[in-house]
Amino acid sequence: MILICLIAVLLAGGVLAAISARWNAAMARWIALASTVIDFALVLFIWINHAGQIALLNSTAWLEQVNWTWIPQLGIHFHLAIDGLSLLLLALTFFVGAFSILVSWTEITESIGFFHLNVLWILAGIAGVFLAVDLFLFYFAWELMLVPMYFLIALWGRERRARAAVKFFLFTQAGGLLMLVAILALYFFHYRSTGVFTFEYVDLLNTPLTASTALWIMLGFFAAFAVKLPLFPFHTWLPDACSEASTPVCVILASLLAKTAAYGMIRFLIPLFPNAAREFAPVAMALGVVGILYGAVLAFGQTDLKRLVAYTSISHLGFIVLAVFSWNELALQGAVMTMICHGLSVGALFILIGALDARIHTRDLDRMGGLWSTAPRLSGAALFFALASMGLPGLGDFVGEFLILLGTYRDHPVFAIVAAIGVLASTFYALRLIQRAFQGPNVHRVAMPDLVYREGFVITLMAGALLWLGLNPQPVLRTFSPALHALETTVQIHRQ
């Protein structure tokens, strides 16, 4: 029942927060924060409780699962399961989710109950994506993320928030519908071959498909994941959404929502269609490399800090696509490390930009400069996470990108070499950000307060996590290694 609790706590917490806000706005905030902290504690309990089982590298069993028949006539099961891969991504979800609520403490002042309802429900959708093993349930959780995020952008954003929300909705809904068509196609092809209706992931792995059929169905999944990631050229909604959304919403968008797409590629796309994915790999990897370079170049040209960080995300997430379609152990280890570390570093950067915007009421680099002298703690934190974003050795992002490039180079050296240029490009936009905003003379005579204790607490924990992942990544690598080993074995079997 612990897996059901992970979702139920968030759903119930959202309803309680919405109700309690009618009498006490502070109570709504505390309920929302408590819900995410409880879920994070439950994930840690699972991690500690199964530490011995996780250490068995040849184990392919789920750590926890619940499997109930939901609609037997259609072969739909309420099947939730967790392994080392989903365990780490759930930990990231609740860790960063709690921080997104903390940073909204003073920024969100209107419709507080409804805001926290939407935040907790979108976190429940993200958790459902990481836990669902039945494809119908996976799609249900995938769509559950859509409506709350639309409201979060449209109701608590800036002047052009309605346009950004509609753009996000149209892009992601179109991708989701293509995935629904692909799921139904796989469902009916499996029935035609076996006479059994099922959405169960393990059963659908064995579906016999012709090469062309497998390719078309795979493209339906790929379209949904490419839009949500987002991958070039389906990325245009992200900079608009991040520039118009509030700080906590930006954190959820870039740190968590994008990881559901990367997870979908690793868990579903490659194992379900291994041969089609191998044929499509050069195209997908080319798009990933273009995204790496394109995102880096556009990030360098931005003056709006939120758009700058949004384009850096597009660049970094291109590395994940490169790793997934390389599909070897080193590259996949790098992909998961990058998913976790990018979630921390980009989330922290958005939190710092939000704090800066709240103090000086601008995100324009042209109106900044010399801020280190007036806010050294905020400036130093920004330098730390900018260095993490550019892959400084000793921090977690370096481990992920290094493993991706090393794994990719084994089978696709040209893609790895071109992608390495993107690592070099990240140095230019990261140093430009620090130099323009925090170094030099304070020509605009900006005076502002430094980070308060609440903000400093959040930033310190995120920085500590990145430092730990950079200096001692082995506990995390050991945690998801059995899951990746099981996925690699599944793909090898179905490619034969």
VMD Tcl script that draws the C-alpha trace (Angstrom):
set ca {
  {0.00 0.00 0.00}
  {2.98 2.32 0.34}
  {2.96 3.05 -3.42}
  {-0.71 4.02 -3.29}
  {0.10 6.28 -0.34}
  {2.70 8.14 -2.42}
  {-0.05 9.30 -4.76}
  {-2.96 9.44 -2.31}
  {-1.11 11.74 0.10}
  {-0.61 14.30 -2.66}
  {-4.16 14.11 -3.98}
  {-5.67 14.35 -0.49}
  {-3.20 17.06 0.51}
  {-4.22 19.15 -2.49}
  {-7.89 18.95 -1.57}
  {-7.18 19.76 2.10}
  {-4.99 22.72 1.11}
  {-7.74 24.10 -1.13}
  {-10.35 23.76 1.64}
  {-8.19 25.09 4.48}
  {-7.17 28.18 2.48}
  {-10.71 29.52 2.91}
  {-9.95 30.13 6.59}
  {-6.16 30.22 6.82}
  {-3.77 30.70 3.90}
  {-0.75 29.70 5.98}
  {-2.41 26.38 6.79}
  {-2.73 25.60 3.06}
  {0.99 26.18 2.61}
  {1.91 23.97 5.55}
  {-0.39 21.17 4.38}
  {1.17 21.24 0.91}
  {4.69 21.24 2.33}
  {3.87 18.43 4.76}
  {2.44 16.30 1.92}
  {5.67 16.46 -0.09}
  {7.84 15.89 2.97}
  {5.79 12.83 3.96}
  {6.18 11.38 0.47}
  {9.91 12.08 0.50}
  {10.15 10.27 3.83}
  {8.23 7.30 2.39}
  {10.65 7.09 -0.53}
  {13.61 7.17 1.85}
  {11.94 4.40 3.85}
  {11.64 2.24 0.72}
  {15.26 3.00 -0.17}
  {16.57 2.05 3.27}
  {14.24 -0.93 3.67}
  {15.38 -2.46 0.36}
  {19.05 -1.46 0.51}
  {20.14 -5.09 0.57}
  {17.93 -6.06 -2.37}
  {19.10 -3.09 -4.44}
  {22.70 -4.20 -3.90}
  {21.95 -7.46 -5.76}
  {22.98 -6.35 -9.24}
  {21.38 -9.37 -10.90}
  {18.01 -8.79 -9.25}
  {15.26 -7.86 -11.70}
  {12.37 -7.90 -9.21}
  {10.37 -4.84 -8.31}
  {11.18 -3.46 -4.88}
  {7.48 -2.83 -4.21}
  {4.38 -3.27 -6.33}
  {0.60 -3.35 -6.21}
  {-1.38 -5.03 -8.99}
  {-5.16 -4.92 -8.89}
  {-7.55 -5.75 -11.71}
  {-9.31 -2.50 -12.59}
  {-11.37 -3.08 -15.76}
  {-10.96 -6.79 -16.61}
  {-13.04 -6.62 -19.81}
  {-10.45 -4.27 -21.32}
  {-7.40 -5.80 -19.66}
  {-6.71 -2.69 -17.55}
  {-4.88 -3.14 -14.25}
  {-4.09 -0.73 -11.46}
  {-0.46 -1.77 -11.49}
  {2.12 0.34 -9.70}
  {5.70 -0.79 -9.21}
  {9.00 0.72 -8.16}
  {12.62 -0.19 -8.85}
  {15.89 1.66 -8.39}
  {15.31 3.93 -11.39}
  {11.84 5.11 -10.40}
  {12.93 5.29 -6.75}
  {15.57 7.93 -7.49}
  {13.27 9.96 -9.72}
  {10.55 9.91 -7.06}
  {13.08 11.13 -4.51}
  {14.00 13.98 -6.88}
  {10.29 14.77 -7.41}
  {9.44 15.15 -3.73}
  {12.77 16.81 -2.84}
  {12.40 19.51 -5.48}
  {8.61 19.62 -5.06}
  {9.00 20.57 -1.40}
  {11.40 23.36 -2.38}
  {9.01 24.69 -5.04}
  {6.39 25.06 -2.30}
  {8.87 26.78 0.02}
  {9.86 29.36 -2.60}
  {6.17 30.10 -3.28}
  {5.70 31.11 0.37}
  {5.80 34.85 -0.31}
  {5.54 34.95 -4.12}
  {2.05 33.44 -4.43}
  {-0.48 35.67 -2.67}
  {-3.69 35.03 -4.64}
  {-5.87 31.88 -4.74}
  {-3.38 30.16 -2.46}
  {-5.51 27.07 -1.90}
  {-6.13 26.47 -5.60}
  {-2.45 27.04 -6.33}
  {-1.36 24.33 -3.91}
  {-4.10 22.01 -5.15}
  {-2.63 22.24 -8.64}
  {0.97 21.88 -7.43}
  {0.22 18.73 -5.45}
  {-1.90 17.22 -8.19}
  {0.78 17.74 -10.82}
  {3.29 16.12 -8.44}
  {0.83 13.22 -8.10}
  {0.74 12.93 -11.89}
  {4.54 12.92 -12.07}
  {4.70 10.25 -9.36}
  {2.10 8.21 -11.26}
  {4.22 8.32 -14.41}
  {7.23 6.98 -12.51}
  {5.18 4.22 -10.86}
  {2.74 3.05 -13.56}
  {3.44 -0.30 -15.22}
  {0.09 -0.60 -16.98}
  {0.18 1.60 -20.12}
  {-3.40 2.80 -19.65}
  {-2.51 3.94 -16.13}
  {0.70 5.50 -17.46}
  {-1.27 7.53 -19.99}
  {-3.80 8.52 -17.32}
  {-0.99 9.88 -15.12}
  {0.64 11.53 -18.15}
  {-2.54 13.49 -18.88}
  {-3.10 14.27 -15.20}
  {-0.04 16.53 -15.38}
  {-1.49 18.61 -18.21}
  {-4.44 20.51 -16.72}
  {-2.82 21.54 -13.40}
  {0.22 22.90 -15.24}
  {-2.04 24.85 -17.60}
  {-3.70 26.52 -14.61}
  {-0.38 27.14 -12.87}
  {0.95 29.03 -15.90}
  {-2.29 30.79 -16.86}
  {-3.34 32.00 -13.41}
  {-0.07 32.84 -11.64}
  {2.13 34.01 -14.50}
  {3.10 37.33 -16.03}
  {1.43 39.52 -18.63}
  {1.54 37.03 -21.52}
  {0.80 34.02 -19.36}
  {-2.39 33.07 -21.24}
  {-0.51 32.75 -24.53}
  {2.26 30.70 -22.92}
  {-0.27 28.41 -21.19}
  {-2.21 27.77 -24.39}
  {1.01 27.06 -26.28}
  {2.10 24.59 -23.61}
  {-1.31 22.93 -23.65}
  {-1.49 22.57 -27.45}
  {2.04 21.19 -27.80}
  {1.76 18.65 -25.00}
  {-1.82 17.65 -25.79}
  {-0.90 16.98 -29.42}
  {2.00 14.81 -28.32}
  {-0.18 13.03 -25.78}
  {-2.83 12.20 -28.36}
  {-0.20 10.69 -30.65}
  {0.99 8.53 -27.77}
  {-2.60 7.44 -27.06}
  {-2.98 6.33 -30.69}
  {0.32 4.44 -30.42}
  {-0.74 2.73 -27.17}
  {-4.06 1.65 -28.68}
  {-2.32 0.39 -31.82}
  {0.05 -1.71 -29.72}
  {-2.91 -2.92 -27.64}
  {-4.87 -4.13 -30.69}
  {-1.86 -5.67 -32.42}
  {-1.17 -7.64 -29.27}
  {-4.79 -8.82 -29.18}
  {-4.63 -9.87 -32.83}
  {-1.54 -11.98 -32.10}
  {-2.54 -13.48 -28.74}
  {-6.30 -13.07 -28.40}
  {-5.75 -11.27 -25.08}
  {-6.58 -7.64 -24.31}
  {-3.95 -6.14 -22.04}
  {-2.17 -2.88 -21.30}
  {0.39 -4.60 -19.09}
  {3.93 -3.47 -19.88}
  {5.51 -6.91 -19.44}
  {2.93 -8.57 -21.71}
  {3.24 -5.94 -24.44}
  {7.02 -6.47 -24.59}
  {6.34 -9.71 -26.42}
  {4.06 -8.25 -29.10}
  {5.14 -9.40 -32.60}
  {5.23 -6.46 -35.01}
  {6.52 -5.95 -38.51}
  {9.41 -3.53 -38.88}
  {7.32 -0.76 -40.43}
  {4.50 -1.15 -37.89}
  {6.92 -1.05 -34.98}
  {8.54 2.09 -36.38}
  {5.24 3.97 -36.75}
  {4.00 3.02 -33.30}
  {7.37 3.94 -31.79}
  {7.17 7.37 -33.44}
  {3.90 7.99 -31.62}
  {5.64 7.46 -28.29}
  {8.68 9.42 -29.42}
  {6.57 12.44 -30.42}
  {5.00 12.68 -26.96}
  {8.33 12.31 -25.18}
  {10.14 14.70 -27.54}
  {7.56 17.44 -26.91}
  {7.55 17.06 -23.14}
  {11.36 16.81 -22.84}
  {11.51 19.12 -24.94}
  {13.71 18.11 -27.87}
  {14.58 20.32 -30.83}
  {12.49 21.27 -32.86}
  {9.57 20.69 -30.45}
  {11.06 22.95 -27.80}
  {9.53 26.35 -28.48}
  {6.91 26.16 -25.72}
  {9.49 25.87 -22.90}
  {11.20 29.32 -23.10}
  {7.78 31.02 -23.36}
  {6.35 29.03 -20.46}
  {9.38 29.61 -18.22}
  {9.55 33.34 -18.97}
  {5.87 33.85 -18.11}
  {5.39 31.36 -15.24}
  {6.05 32.06 -11.57}
  {9.24 30.77 -9.96}
  {7.81 27.60 -8.33}
  {6.10 26.66 -11.59}
  {9.37 27.12 -13.52}
  {11.07 24.80 -11.05}
  {8.46 22.08 -11.62}
  {8.48 22.58 -15.40}
  {12.22 22.35 -15.96}
  {13.31 20.16 -13.04}
  {10.54 17.55 -12.95}
  {8.15 17.61 -15.91}
  {10.93 17.12 -18.45}
  {12.21 14.07 -16.56}
  {8.95 12.19 -17.16}
  {9.73 12.23 -20.89}
  {13.29 11.02 -20.38}
  {11.98 8.28 -18.09}
  {9.41 7.28 -20.72}
  {12.14 6.85 -23.31}
  {14.20 4.63 -21.02}
  {11.37 2.59 -19.54}
  {8.96 2.23 -22.47}
  {10.18 3.42 -25.86}
  {13.40 1.42 -26.24}
  {12.27 -1.82 -24.52}
  {8.93 -1.95 -26.39}
  {10.46 -1.21 -29.81}
  {14.17 -2.15 -29.62}
  {14.71 -2.81 -33.33}
  {12.73 0.23 -34.50}
  {14.59 2.38 -31.98}
  {17.94 1.12 -33.28}
  {16.97 2.06 -36.84}
  {15.73 5.46 -35.70}
  {18.70 6.09 -33.40}
  {20.80 8.16 -35.89}
  {17.89 10.58 -36.40}
  {17.14 10.89 -32.69}
  {20.81 11.35 -31.81}
  {21.20 13.98 -34.52}
  {18.24 15.88 -33.05}
  {19.83 15.57 -29.61}
  {23.14 16.98 -30.83}
  {21.40 19.83 -32.66}
  {19.48 20.59 -29.48}
  {22.70 20.65 -27.46}
  {24.34 23.20 -29.75}
  {21.19 25.18 -30.58}
  {20.21 25.55 -26.92}
  {23.73 26.66 -25.96}
  {23.92 29.27 -28.74}
  {20.51 30.73 -27.96}
  {21.23 30.74 -24.23}
  {24.33 32.85 -24.90}
  {22.22 35.42 -26.76}
  {19.51 35.89 -24.10}
  {19.22 38.87 -21.78}
  {16.14 37.58 -19.91}
  {17.55 35.28 -17.23}
  {14.61 32.88 -17.24}
  {14.78 32.41 -21.00}
  {18.53 31.94 -20.71}
  {18.13 29.11 -18.19}
  {15.30 27.59 -20.26}
  {17.57 27.34 -23.29}
  {20.35 25.82 -21.18}
  {17.82 23.13 -20.22}
  {17.15 22.37 -23.87}
  {20.89 21.99 -24.36}
  {21.42 19.72 -21.35}
  {18.38 17.55 -22.09}
  {19.79 16.88 -25.55}
  {22.53 14.88 -23.80}
  {19.88 12.58 -22.34}
  {18.46 11.78 -25.79}
  {21.99 11.08 -27.00}
  {22.52 8.66 -24.12}
  {19.19 6.85 -24.40}
  {19.61 6.04 -28.09}
  {23.26 5.04 -27.57}
  {21.83 2.42 -25.17}
  {24.90 1.12 -23.40}
  {25.57 0.92 -19.68}
  {27.84 3.94 -19.37}
  {25.58 6.21 -21.41}
  {22.47 5.14 -19.51}
  {24.20 5.72 -16.18}
  {25.09 9.18 -17.41}
  {21.52 9.81 -18.54}
  {20.07 9.05 -15.11}
  {22.74 11.07 -13.33}
  {22.08 13.99 -15.66}
  {18.34 13.75 -15.06}
  {18.87 14.01 -11.30}
  {21.61 16.64 -11.32}
  {19.97 18.81 -13.96}
  {16.79 18.77 -11.88}
  {18.75 20.17 -8.94}
  {20.93 22.70 -10.76}
  {18.30 24.18 -13.05}
  {15.76 24.27 -10.22}
  {18.21 26.18 -8.03}
  {18.96 28.65 -10.83}
  {15.26 29.39 -11.30}
  {14.88 29.86 -7.53}
  {17.78 32.33 -7.49}
  {16.43 34.20 -10.52}
  {13.04 34.41 -8.83}
  {14.65 35.78 -5.67}
  {16.58 38.33 -7.75}
  {13.46 39.36 -9.68}
  {11.50 39.82 -6.45}
  {14.17 42.21 -5.15}
  {15.01 44.37 -8.18}
  {11.90 43.69 -10.31}
  {13.78 42.79 -13.47}
  {15.39 39.77 -15.12}
  {17.16 41.82 -17.78}
  {20.95 41.37 -17.76}
  {21.35 44.85 -19.26}
  {19.94 46.35 -16.06}
  {22.24 44.44 -13.73}
  {25.91 44.41 -12.83}
  {27.96 44.56 -9.67}
  {25.37 42.73 -7.57}
  {28.06 40.77 -5.71}
  {28.86 43.80 -3.58}
  {25.29 44.14 -2.34}
  {24.16 40.46 -2.17}
  {27.24 38.21 -1.83}
  {25.35 35.09 -0.68}
  {22.92 35.19 -3.61}
  {25.75 35.95 -6.04}
  {27.95 33.17 -4.69}
  {25.09 30.68 -4.95}
  {24.46 31.74 -8.54}
  {28.15 31.20 -9.34}
  {28.04 27.71 -7.77}
  {25.05 26.56 -9.80}
  {26.29 28.21 -13.00}
  {29.51 26.22 -12.60}
  {27.44 23.08 -11.97}
  {25.47 23.76 -15.14}
  {28.65 24.01 -17.21}
  {29.84 20.65 -15.83}
  {32.54 21.62 -13.34}
  {34.41 18.52 -12.07}
  {33.45 17.69 -8.51}
  {29.76 18.42 -9.06}
  {27.07 15.99 -10.17}
  {26.44 17.43 -13.64}
  {30.04 16.64 -14.62}
  {29.60 12.96 -13.72}
  {26.47 12.65 -15.85}
  {27.83 14.41 -18.93}
  {31.18 12.64 -18.73}
  {29.51 9.22 -18.62}
  {27.22 10.15 -21.52}
  {30.08 11.31 -23.73}
  {32.19 8.28 -22.83}
  {29.34 5.84 -23.49}
  {28.32 7.55 -26.72}
  {31.90 7.65 -28.00}
  {32.10 3.84 -27.86}
  {29.53 3.35 -30.62}
  {28.98 6.82 -32.12}
  {32.22 8.81 -31.87}
  {31.14 11.58 -34.26}
  {28.03 12.39 -32.21}
  {30.10 12.37 -29.02}
  {32.71 14.75 -30.44}
  {30.09 17.23 -31.68}
  {28.21 17.01 -28.37}
  {31.43 17.80 -26.51}
  {31.42 21.18 -28.26}
  {28.15 21.83 -26.42}
  {29.97 21.31 -23.11}
  {32.48 23.94 -24.19}
  {29.65 26.29 -25.24}
  {28.08 26.00 -21.79}
  {31.18 27.68 -20.39}
  {30.47 30.83 -22.39}
  {26.84 31.32 -21.39}
  {27.49 30.42 -17.73}
  {30.38 32.85 -17.38}
  {28.47 35.53 -19.32}
  {25.59 35.24 -16.86}
  {27.88 35.65 -13.84}
  {29.96 38.43 -15.37}
  {27.00 40.52 -16.59}
  {24.83 40.15 -13.50}
  {27.19 39.99 -10.54}
  {30.67 41.21 -11.51}
  {31.96 44.65 -12.43}
  {30.79 48.02 -11.14}
  {27.27 48.54 -9.82}
  {26.51 51.16 -12.46}
  {22.75 51.05 -11.87}
  {23.26 51.59 -8.11}
  {21.16 48.55 -7.25}
  {20.74 47.93 -3.53}
  {18.91 44.82 -2.39}
  {18.71 42.43 0.58}
  {20.60 39.17 0.44}
  {19.10 35.68 0.69}
  {16.83 35.18 3.70}
  {17.05 32.04 5.86}
  {14.24 30.22 4.03}
  {15.89 30.78 0.64}
  {19.34 29.98 2.02}
  {18.08 26.71 3.50}
  {16.69 25.59 0.13}
  {19.79 26.59 -1.82}
  {22.16 25.00 0.71}
  {20.40 21.62 0.53}
  {20.38 21.65 -3.27}
  {24.06 22.64 -3.41}
  {24.93 19.93 -0.89}
  {23.09 17.31 -2.95}
  {24.98 18.31 -6.11}
  {28.29 18.24 -4.28}
  {27.54 14.81 -2.83}
  {26.53 13.45 -6.25}
  {29.72 14.83 -7.76}
  {32.11 13.51 -5.11}
  {30.40 10.24 -4.22}
  {28.07 9.10 -7.04}
  {28.46 5.37 -6.33}
  {25.46 4.99 -3.96}
  {23.18 6.47 -6.61}
  {24.80 4.48 -9.43}
  {24.39 1.26 -7.45}
  {20.75 2.05 -6.75}
  {19.61 2.21 -10.37}
  {22.13 -0.25 -11.86}
  {19.86 -3.31 -11.37}
  {16.98 -1.55 -13.14}
  {19.18 -0.55 -16.07}
  {20.64 -4.05 -16.21}
  {17.11 -5.49 -16.41}
  {16.16 -3.05 -19.17}
  {19.31 -3.82 -21.15}
  {18.62 -7.55 -20.84}
  {15.04 -7.05 -22.04}
  {16.19 -5.12 -25.10}
  {18.85 -7.69 -25.97}
  {16.31 -10.52 -25.77}
  {13.81 -8.79 -28.03}
  {16.43 -7.74 -30.56}
  {17.37 -11.37 -31.15}
}
mol new
graphics top color blue
foreach p $ca { graphics top sphere $p radius 0.5 }
foreach p [lrange $ca 0 end-1] q [lrange $ca 1 end] { graphics top cylinder $p $q radius 0.2 }
display resetview
